[in-house]
Amino acid sequence: MMGACLALFVGAWAVVRLFSMPVAIGMCVVAMVIPPVAAMIANRRGPEDRWWDDPSGDPKSDEWWDELDGKKRREP
């Protein structure tokens, strides 16, 4: 995706601008949108990914969060 982004940008200003400035600007706008979209696609999680339930590694913190989430009953 990043190669396409670079190709659009370089092609727009090296070649296309000589024929049509609005098309070159449009190509740059498309090239500008590609990196954020690529980051969103690369970082998305599936519905089966339950990353918010992963333990943090700190037993005291995990116990506290379990108590807040109602997973453990609070001892009197």
C-alpha positions, 0 to 999 in steps of 0.5 A: 500500500505504501508503494502505491502511495509513493507511486501516486505521489511521484507520478502525479507531480512528475508526469500527470501535472504536465497534462492535468493539474486537477487530476494530479491534485486528486492523485495526491489526495488519494495518496494522502488517504492511503497511510491512515487507511493502511494503519487502520486495516493493519491494527484492526481486531476481530470480534473473537479478539478479547484484548480487554480481558487480557491480564496486565501481569500485575496481580494486585491490578488484575485483582482490582479490575476483576473486582470492578468487573464483577468477576470476583466477589468482594470479601467482607 
